[in-house]
Amino acid sequence: MMKKFVKASVLATLSLALVVPAATTSASAKSRVKVISTTSVASQAYHGKKGNIYTSAKLSKRHYVMKHYKYTTWYVTKQAVIKNNGKKGTLAYIKAGNKSGWIYKKYLTAGKAPVNKAKMIANDSVSFSRAMMSASSGLQDHSIGTYDSYEDLGGQLMSPYSYGSGADENKMDRTALLKVYNLFKGRFSKSQNADLAAMADKLEALQITGDNEDLAVTSVINFGNTLGSLIQSLA
């Protein structure tokens, strides 16, 4: 009698286990997203910090997670009104480069994304060191390195004792400084950009020879000081 009772209990438990998933599947099927309308909008820049980005307005598949793209500027070109679990919501179709998808518009903030300063200084530090490899040995030894602030990076150009002497070394230092200038060109104020561009053109056109060594050294150092000071202002 006991064996029959245990067997009956096991069968009842298995039957219950089979019923529960079926109910879950049924509820899931009823919660499908319905797209009510889709409209095109004028392209506008947005950024965000959270929310999922889906491949379609039906939210069937998550493609990206916005928290990984908080420094990315997205452009909205379409909007969709949906009903999800009986609740209406507005989605935005966003695109950045080759990435795109749909996200709830409430997760977006109008305007371009903030600059990732830590990443920018890291990239500029590498590019700066590469440019300075064209400089004379003394300036290379002084300036090539890894920097975590624009104040430190710009300061490497402001020591007159690090620059070379003689026509050949002056030419090398000029080449290096003009490469650094091209890296940072356009990042300053309108008047500062104009003044620095005029100095760069004048330095590039200077005929450096053994006869004008003093003029060449002074021109190179002055340009380095000005450029270094402006780079420091980016902090």
N, C-alpha and C positions, 0 to 999 in steps of 0.2 A: 504493500500500500504506500509506504514511504517513497519507494522508487518511482511509482507513478506520479506522486505529488511533485517530486523534484523535476521529473521530466516535463511535466506540465508547466512548471515555473520557468524553466529554461526556454520552452517554446514561446511562452508569453513575452519574455524579455526580448527574444529575437524578433518577434512580431512588432514590438514597440520600436525597436531600433530601426526596422525597415520603414516604419510609418513616418518617423521624424524627418529623415532626409527628404522624403517626398513632399512634406509640407513646406520645408525650407525652399525647395526648388520652385514650388508653386508661388510662394511669396516673392521670390527673386524675379520670377517672370513678370509679375504684376508691377515691379518697380522699374521697368524700362523707361529710359528718358525719351520724352517726346519733344521733337523740335517744332515749335509753333511757327516761327518765322526767321528768316535770314535776310539781312540787308547789308549793302555795301556802304562804307563811310569814308570820308576823306582821311587819308593817311596821317596818323599822328603818333608822336613818340610817347612811349610809356616805359616804366620799369616796375619791378616788384620784388618782394622779399619772401613771399610764401605762396602756397597754392600749387596744385598739380596742373600740368599742361597735357591735354589729351589730343589724340590723333584726329578725333572727329567731334562734332557738336553733340553726339549721342553719348559721349563720355565712356565709350566702351573699352578704351585702352589708354592707360597713362603712358605718355611719351617722355616727358621731362618733369623735373621738380624745380620750381622757381627759386628755391633757396640756394641752389647751385649757380644761379645766373643773376644775382642781385647787382652785379656791375655791368650787366648787358642791357643795352637799349633795344627795346622791341617796338615794332610799328604795327598799329592796329589798322586793318583795312576792311574788316567785316564784323558784324555783330549778330548774335542769334538770341532769340527768346526761347527758353526751354521750360518744360515742366518735368521736374525730377521728384519722384515720390509725392506727387500732388502739389509741390511748391514751385512757383515760377521763379526763374532766375535769368540773368543776362550774361551771356558769354561773349568774349572778344576773341577774334582770330588774330594771333600775333605772329610776327615773323622777324627774325634776326639772322641775316646771312642765310645759311642753308637749313636753319632750324625754324620750325613753325608748329602751330597747334592752337588748340582752344583752351581758354582758361576763364574762370569766373571773373567778370570785370571788376568786382569789388576788391580783388587782390592787386589791382593795378593802380599806379600813381602816375598822373600825367607828367611828362617831361623826360628828359634824358637821364640815364642812370648816373649815379655818382661815380667819381673816378676812384679806382683802386690804387691809392697812392703808394702803398707798399709794393705792389707789383710793378708800378711804373718806375719807381726809383731803382728797383732791382734790375729791370730791363735797361734803364738808362746807365746804370753803373757798369754793366757789361759792355754796352756800346761805347761808353766813354773810355774804358780801358783799351778797347780795340783801337779807337781813334788815336789814343796817346802812344800806341806802339810805333807810330810814325815819327815821334818826337826824338830829340837828342837823348843820349843815354841818361844824362842827369835829370831831365824832366820826366823821362820814363820811370826811373827809380823812385821819383818823388810822387808820381800821380797814379800809377797803375795799381789798382787794388779793388776791394769790394766796399761799397759805401751804402749806408742805410739812411742817409739824409742828403738833401740838396745842399745844405750848409757845408757839410764836410766835402762833398764832391766839388762844389765851386771853389772852395778854399784851396784846392790843389793847384789852381791856376794863378794864385795870387802871391806866390813867393818868387821875388825877382832873382833869388840866388839859385833857383833850380833850372833856369833857362841856360841854353848853351851859348857859346861864343864862337865867333868866326862865321864866315859866310855859309858854309855847308850846314853847320848846326842851326844857324838862324833859319835857313830854308826848311829844315826838318821840323823845327818847332812851329813855324808858320803853317806848314802842311797839316800838322796835328791839330792846331787851334782852329783852322778853317773846317776841319772835319767835325770837331766838337760844335762849332758854330752851326753847321748844317744840321746837326742832331737836335739842337735846341731852337733853331730859327723859327720865329713866329709865335713863340710861347709867352712873350712879354707884352708890355703895353704897346699901343700903336706908335707912340713917339720913341720908345726904347727900341723897338724893332727897326724903325727908320734910322736912328742914329747908329745902331750896331751894324746894320747893313752897309751904311756908308763907310764905316771903319773897316769892315771886312773887304769891301771893294778896293779901298785904298791900300790895304795891306797886301792883297793879292796882286795888285798892279805894281807894287814896289820892286824895283830891280835891286836885288841884294848882291852886293859885291864886296870885295875886301876894302874898297875905298869908302864905303858908306856903312861900315860895321856899327858905329855908334848909333846912327839913325835906325838901322835895321833892328838892333837889340831893343832900343827904346820903343819902336813901333810894335814889335812883337809882345813885349812886356805890358805895354799900355792896353793892347787889345786883350791880352790874357786877363789882366786885372778887371777890365770892364765886363768881359764875358763871365768871369768867375763870380763877380758881384751880382750880376743879374741872375745867374743860376741859383745863387744862394737865396735870392728873393722868391724863388718858387716854393720854398719850404712852407 
